[in-house]
Structures are given as structure tokens and as C-alpha cells.
């Protein structure tokens, strides 16, 4: 018999039981549900709604149920719909009438809301720890590659010379923002919905602040209607997760390109590569490709929850049951993506000579030549035109700018002097960038220093 069957004259159809049940996926919340119920029982005793003896029986029974679930002794039943009613039924079976008192002054609406928040608070901390490890790896790679010269790209065309450390530290900034976004998300969701009841609060003289303390929330949801109908915190988390996956995917795309024979900048370690079933020579970057592919899945979860919530009137609606599969799927895919990505880049081989050699073509020092002329008093647009003609000359004569003689330079402008021959060297082009945030080794070393200081501010 259902725990809510009082006003019904018929049992629900078996098909409805199967369609309506969420126990298939929300059983994952058993620990959070029991934790919340224990805190709720303590509050009921504190508020003189149940006795001390009843509270002890309830708490001890809930702890036994938790142990039995973790030992695999409990089989959840579809007819009890969800994790909340399954655990409540187990409690009643264990201690009888006293167990029926646990649902006083609460609803499944506020119960599920607190369970999800408890779950997500823990998982955000786990994900932040994975991001912290990734940030440390990015610093380690950068420190080893301050002098590793490579092309910088726009439109996937060689643009200006940079260092690998500089390139990697750009991703550090992205993942640093991802970390801070999650901390922000955690801060906004750290409010207790339990005690809100179905939507309007309760007539019992309860102590919600006590429960918030017990469950380590920094405060309570101020409006009970909002407390049970809010899924902003899930949407915000899925949004932050989508941005993390976007950053991972962009990085993976570059690694896949760099790993190709055409670029040959890196080689993935055998441990993080796979082969072909037909072509013996193949070594495929499948890990990076899978991360790139899973990004679409995480995006889908975000759009799914936004679509679910877009037209729901207040307060709780059964549609909201569909939030949990999306949340669980995101967490269960994001964590391994972060972990394996970190291990993949830690083990990849960086081909420094190939990276440097790639800067010898593509006229990557052209901007520096234009800047040289500007410093000699020529307006930038005029300097741009002069250097454009130089590039055309080089193309027609199969030359690079840094192979030109001073005589050839002077054919384009009398402002060129002997020092231009040093200025156009790729290493000097990199070191000439003195603006804050630029690619010179001094700037990159400072970025790494700031990055290390940021990691020190992160709580373990």
C-alpha cells in the first residue's frame, strides 16, 4: 500500500508505477536522504514534536538502514516510487508507528531539494579538487617550456611566434575561471530548503536554522515557495560544467591537431592512445576525441534542464523529477574527463624542435617589422602596407623575412637600419613583447608565479 493512498479508491496501474517511479536513478541519493532525515529527526525532538526516545529510535534505525544499503542487503521497490518513500517504508518496517512520525513538518518537495544540494555540494568539492590538480599540471608543463618556441595562430593560420608556456598559461586562466565559477555556484546554493514543506511552510514551531547547522549550510532558503521550486543551482552547475567541457574540448582539439603527422608538435603516450582494427600503423588520440565528443552530451543536459524548467508554474511539478538524471550524468562524465585529461597531458611528449621549426615559415615576424617602422616615425597603416609588399616579394622569391639582406630591406624603406636584422629573429620577436600579459619570458614567468600564488589560496 502506498504511503499516500488514503484518498484513493483504486491502486495505481502497474504501468503508472513504472512510469512514475524515480527510484531507478534517485537511489543514488540514499546517503543524503538519510543524512537529511537524521538532522530532521533531531530538530523534531528539539522542537518537542517527538520525544527523545523516539528520536533515538529513528536515528539508530536510519543508521542501520544506511549500513544495510551499503552492504547490498536492501532492494528498493518501484511501488514506493522514490528514494524518500523507500527509506521511510524501511524505517516504518523496522520501528513501526514511530517511523511514521519522521515525515512531520516536511514534504518530499523540500526533502528532494535538500538531498540534491547535499549531493551537489560534495561533488562540486570533488570537481574543484580535480581542477586544482589540472591547474598544477598546467603550471608544471609551462615551467618546463618557457623557452619552447612555437607558432601562435589565428584562423588556424600561423600568426605570431609565442612560447608553449605562454599558450598553456592561457588555458590556466580558463580553468582558473572554471574553478572560481564552481566556488561561486557553491556559495549561492549553500542554503537549506528542508523545512519549507510542500510549498507554504509548516504550522509546527520548527527550527530550520538548527537543521542548517546540522547539515553545514550557511543559511536557509528564505521563501518556502522558492525553496521547493528552485533548480537554479542545478542549471548554474550544468552551465559551469558545460563551460569546463568547452575548455577541455578546445584544448583537446588543439592536441589532436598537434598530434597529427601534418603538425607533429606532440605525441600522445601509448597509455593514452589506441590503435586501428585494420591499419597496423595507426596511433589514435581517442582519449582527446572522446572528451571532445562528451562535450555535446554535457551541453545537452544543460539545454534539457532549461527546457524542463522554462514553463513550470510555481511550485513543484513532476517534470522536475527529470532534473536528477541530467545532473548525475553530468557529474559522472565531467569527473573522469578532468581526471584522464590531466593524466593525458602529463604524459604526452612535446617535440620542441618541430614547434620551433614551424615558426620559420608563415612570415610570423611581419608584425614586428611593421612595429619597427612605426617606432621610426612611420604611421602604422603605411608601415602595414610596406611590410605587406615585403611579404609579397618574399613569396615571389621563395624567401623569409629574416633571410633578407639589409639592402633588400632598404629597397622597401630607407628607415630600415642594420638593427633590423636582429629585430626580425624569432626569439627577439617573442622577447620584444613587453606589454603586461604578453609572450616574453619575463611576463610568462610572472604568470606562473601568480598562478602558484593562486593555488596557495585554494583550501585543501
ABEGO torsion letter per residue (X at the ends): XBAAAAABABBBBAAAAAAABAAAAAAAAAAAAAAAAAAAAAAAAAAGABBAAAAAAAAAAAAAAAAAAAAGABBBBAAAGBAAAAAAAAAAAAAEAAAAAAABGBBAAAAAAAAAAAAAAAAAAAAAAAAAAAAAAAAAAAAAAAABBBBBBBGGBBABBBBAAAAAAAAAAAAAAAAAAAAAAAAAAABBABGAEAAAEBABBBBAAAAAAAAGBABBBABAAAAAABAAAAAAAAAAAAAAAAAAAAAAAAAAAAABAAAGABBBBAAABBBBAABAABBBBAAAAAAAAAAAAAAAAAAAAAAAAAABBOBBBAAAAAAAAAAAAAAAAAAAAAAAAAAAAAABBBBAAAAAAAAABGGAAAAAAAAAAAAAGBBAAAAAAAAAAAAAAAAAAGBBAAABBAAAAAAABAABBAAAAAAABAAAAAAABABBGBABAAAAAAAAAAAAAAAAABBX
